[in-house]
Amino acid sequence: MNTETPRVFIAATRQNDGKTTVSLGLLAAIQNTFKRIGYIKPVGQRFVEIAEHKIDEDTVLMDSVYNLDCPLVDMSPIAVEPDFTRKYLESANYDALAKKINKAFDRVAWEKDFVLCEGSGHAGVGSVFDLSNAQVAKILGAKVVIVTRGGIGKPIDEVALNQALFEKAGVEIIGVIINKVTTDKLDYISDFARRGLKRRGLDLLGAIPHHKILSHPTLRSILEELKAEQLNGAKRLNNLVEDVVVGAMSANNAVQFFKPGILVITPGDREDLILAAAATLSPRCNRNLAGIVLTGNLRPSESVLKVIREMNCPVLLAKADSYEVASKVHDLIIKTRPDDLEKISLIRDLVREHVDVQKILNSI
């Protein structure tokens, strides 16, 4: 396997700590030093079908944003399908999987100055099929940066658990990035987290302040999660949902909640609420309701559908009832998408301003 090309492995202490966010920002920052950058996510768990290949969603994001000039199948060599673990436990094929990762890395690293490797959650994820993040980092010969969530005690406790597994695998940890830090506590947490990590022999590489925009889902992500039907041609599927209102009240009482950034969830037969929401929209204003989800697969009458088609915010029709829709929106895993241009720009700025990228590069 290629041992010459510089590389770093980005891990996290748990799911949704911001590993992909940090990776996205680091790629931009590292390009200031290394112009030709490769990317690989050796083991992916959330994937899409592209040309009959299962490609991890984060790989699609990185390639779309940075045009990495490498086959997607090499940047995402192993997709953990629903029956992947069962098949492995029935007939283990570790050597074949490790060889597949090695060959994929060689192709990704071809004519590249640097390769960023992204893991799949905490150090132990994948242990059941002998490809934990610690084991994959070892296979790749990569040093590790651990991403954890804002705070002091709990994040350092979780880092310690991950540190033990990486060290057992013989993998060196460069340092830790704390993500999603409350803005007004940024200096305080940076100071004391640095002290706590130092006691573990680890460096604090940066603390990234939390911005609500990065935690807000878009209408497009909700449309896909609900497998909903869009009832109008409104193009604003990138609208960010800042809050949710469930329309279980009279139209007169509900109107006070119809504000910019709000997602209204209501049964499809509540035509009074739909018309009341339509009346609050301004045809020339970009700051209207984020959108409306009609539930219960209840399609409004043709006269109301005509109003919906003229509305300048997306209106979706979902099969589930209002409670289930609201629960799914609440539990939605927020993933940055290639068309989230505002989020991507912010991520680049945050990593550039708050992460010691040069320290990472000097450690490789």
Order of alpha helices (4+ residues) and beta strands (2+ residues): beta-alpha-beta-beta-beta-beta-alpha-alpha-beta-alpha-alpha-beta-alpha-beta-alpha-beta-alpha-beta-alpha-beta-beta-alpha-beta-alpha-beta-alpha-beta-alpha-alpha-alpha
